């Protein structure tokens, strides 16, 4: 039996390299799809935040966050860690948002990898300010990671959506 030539070995190696590059590109173009169980778990995290807000429990609101989560508040303030998130939210639940109702709605779930998801959520917060009822709208971007089968919020960015100026 004849041994393959060096050129044939190089050609085979080159073909394998091209195939690997094509496969990696195809996987990037078609990221992982969330399983029904993962999608339900991701949605449950959002539901947990909404329930925590509406029951005025900072601990319940912060429960779906990773212990070292990054959190950017709607006013741009930054905090880090589940405990800090719970404490800060309990503070606003006991004061300025004690008479508020939050409605969250998942708009998009996108898996970047089987263990990393980006979830976009819209939020509507109705609250009392003096005798007046006010309302704010926001778009929230969540980055979640799956560790030991459990999804946790690693990063949270809250951005207020302003109404377009009236002309």
N, C-alpha and C positions, 0 to 999 in steps of 0.2 A: 504494500500500500504506500502511495506517495504521500509525503508530508506536505502540508500547505506551505506555499512560499511566503516570504516575509511580506510581499505586497498584498497577498490575499489576507494575511493576518491583520495588516493595517486597514485594509478595506472593510473587513468584518468589524474591527474595533471602531472605525469611523461610522459605520452604519449603526452600530449599537449606540454610539454617542448621539447621533442625530435622533434616533428613536427615543432615547431618554429625554432629550431636550424637547422634542415634540410632545411627549407624554406630560412633562412638567408644565409646558405651556397650556396644553389642553386642560389640565387639572386647575390651573389658575383661571382660565376662561370659564370653567364650569365648576365653581366651588361646591363644597359639600352641601347637600340638601338636608335640612333638619328632619329628623325622624318625627313621627307624630308624638312620641314620648318627650323628645327634646323640645319640640315646639310648645307642648303643654307646660313643661317645666319652666321655659322662658316666660311664657305668658303668666304663669303663677307668680313669678317674681314681681311682675308689674302689678298684679292684683294685690299682692302682699303690701307693696308700698301704698297703694290707694287705700286699702283697709286700715293700715297704720295711721295714715293722715286723717281719715274720716272718723276714726275712733280716738284720735288725739293721743296716740301712743308712739313716742319717739323710738322706743325699743322695737315695737312691731314694724314701724316704718323702716328701720335700719336692718332688720333681720335678713333680708336677701342680699345684703352687701358683704363682700369679703372683709376680713378683719382689717386689711390694710388698704381698703378702697380709696380711690381719689374721687372727690366730689366738687364740682364747680356749681355754685349757687347761681340763681337767675340774675343776681346783681354782679356776678363776676368774682365773688369771694371764693376762695379755695379752702377746703378742709380735707383732712385725711384720716381715715380709720372709721370703722363701724361705730365705735364708742363715741367719737366726736360727732358723727352724723346723728346718732340717737340723741345725744345731749342737746345739740343745737336745735333739732326739730322739736324736742320736748319744750324747749324754751319758747319757740314761736307758737306751739300748740297751746301753751298756757297763757299767751299774751295776744299778739296781733292776729293770729289765725285761729283763735279759739272758736270763732263762729264762722268757720269756712267749710266748704265742701269741694273736694277734688275729684275730678273725673279724668281717668287716664284711658287711652285707647292705643293699642299696638297697631302701628301702620305698616311696619316692615320688619321681618326677621331675616337676617342674612348670615349664614355661617361662613366665616373666613377659613376655618379649619373645623374638623369635627369637634374640637374642644374650645373654640373661640367663636363668639357670635356678636354681631352688632344688631341692636334692636332700636328702631326709631318709634317714639311714642309721642302722641299729642296729649297735651294736658290743658284742662280748663279748671281754674280755681275761682270759686265765687266766695266772697267774704264781705263782712260788714266793716265799714270804716265810718265811725260815728253813726249817724242816722241813715247813711247811704249804703246801698249794696253795690259792690264793685266786682269786677271780673278781670282776670288776666288769662291770656292764652300763651302756651309755650310749646316748643318742640324739644324733646329730650332725646339725647343719644346715649345709649347704654352699651358698654362693652362688657360682655360676660365671659367667664371662663368656666370650664367644666373640670372639676377635680374630684377624683374618687366618686364619679357618677353624679355629682351635684353641681348645678349651675349657680354661680355667685356673681354679683355685679362687681367688677374690678374698677370700672370708671363710669362716671355719670356727669353729663354736661347738660345743663338746663339753660335754654335760650328763650327769652320772651319774644313772642310774635306780636308785633305792633300792627294796628290797623293802618292801611295806607292813608295818607293825608287826604282830606276832603277838599275838593276844588270848587 
